[in-house]
Amino acid sequence: MDARYVQRGDAIDHTPMADVAAGDIVVLANKVVGVAKLDIKTGELGALALTGVYEVAKATGFAVAAGMEVGWNPTTKQAVAAGTSGSVKLGHAVALAAAGDTLVYVRLCQGLN
């Protein structure tokens, strides 16, 4: 047997090394990006959503078109232009966000960076 089905994959179990608040974006191994569904205490089992559309804080200074790939900067905790130094792939914008906007709607999209 090469593989055994475990779960759907729209959410995964996560046991954090520090408290995570509901809505926090969590980056695992610089590749997997999820959103905490509920508060998760240090060392306790919780869940990270890997799919869905989320309103995300956005760095100002760049405009986002619907369908554009968006990155996540875990240091500034903001969506940034894809490929920005220090960022990981977050997903794709589902609506326009002007350069001065501070929020963007993003559909999470897992993939290799």
N, C-alpha and C positions, 0 to 999 in steps of 0.2 A: 504494500500500500504506500503510495507516494504522498497522499494527503487525506485528511479526515475533516469534514465540515465541523466547524466550531460555533460560528455565529454569523448573522447577516452582514455585519461589518459597518452598518451606519452609525454605530457607536462601539467604543471599546472600553474595557475595564482599564482603570488607571489608579495606581497607588502613588500619590505624590510624596516628594521628600520635603515639601513645604506646603502650608495651607494654600488652597486654590479657591477663589470665589466663583460663584455661579457667573457665567459669562466671560470668565478669563480665557484667553487663548493660550493653549499649551503646545509647545513645540517639543517633539520627541526625536532625539538623534538628528536634529536638523533636517528632517524629512517629513515626518508625520505631524500634521497640524490639526488640533481638535479644540472644541469649545466645551468648557465644563458645563454640564447640564444643571448641576446643583453645587453648593459649597462642598468641598472635599477637605477634610482635616488631614494633617500630616500623618502618613502611615496608614490611612484608612482607604478602603476600596471605594471608588466612585466611577463615574462614566464620563467619557469625552465623546461629544458628537463629532462625526467625521463628515457629515453631509448636512445640507440645509443652506438657507440664505440668512446672513447676519448683517446687522448694521454695525459697522466697524469704524473706530477712530481712524482718520486719514490725515497724513501730513499735508500741509498746504504747499502750494507751489507747483503742483502737477494736476492736470485735468485727467479725468478718467472717462473713457467711452464705454458704453455697454458692450460686454464681450471681451474687454481688455483684461489680460492677465495682471493680477495684483500680487505684490509681495507683502510680507509681514516682517517688520523690524522688531525683534523681541526685546531690544534694549529700550527703544523709544515707545514701544507698544502702540505702533501706528502702521496702517497700511501705507505702502510706498510703491513707487514704480517697480515693476518686475525687474529683477536683475540688479537692483540697488545693492551696493556692498553691505554685507551683514544681514541681508534679508533671506527669507525662505519663501517658497511658493505658498501663497494662501489660497488663491482661487481665481475666479473671474467675476468682474463687476457685472451686475445685472441692471444697472441704471447709470445714467450720466452723473458725474460729480465734477463740478467746476474746480478750477485751481484753488480758489479761496475756500471751498467747502471743507469742513472738518470731519465729515462722515461720508461713508460710501457703503452701498449694499453689495455684499460679496457672497457668491455661492462657493462654498468650500470645495476644493478640488485637490485630491491627493495626487502626488506624482513625484518623480525624481527631479531634484533641482540640478 
